[in-house]
């Protein structure tokens, strides 16, 4: 299915970005192929949406924290989020939830941190590791 190839490449790129920012952590991932239909999922929801929402929140957090900690990455994490949304092509409520998750990550740390602190650096490392783990787990569960 051609739709699945683009999201796989997007998550692979995102995982590489997370791994590169984290340092020597090794990570490979791909976005899952079209999910199997389940009776519990809404017609537009995918079984991996909870993980994608968490990943979106992590990207928002990294967008804020890496900036205040002087990473000089510009819009890198926001652009990664936009590329993930573009690849996943969610619509309606699903799209709204993904964007709200990114904003929640950004705003949550914006309220707590005005400058880079050792705690902010620790949070960055933990979120980079968690984002890479989510990407790997999605690949293991949903890739062809």
Secondary structure, DSSP 8 states (H G I E B T S, - for coil): -HHHHHHHHHHHHHHHHHHHHHSS---------S----SSS-TT--TTHHHHHHHHHHHHHHHHHHHHTT---TTHHHHHHHHHHHHHT--HHHHHHHHHHHHHHHHHHHHH-SS--HHHHHHHHHHHHHHHHHHHHHHHHH--
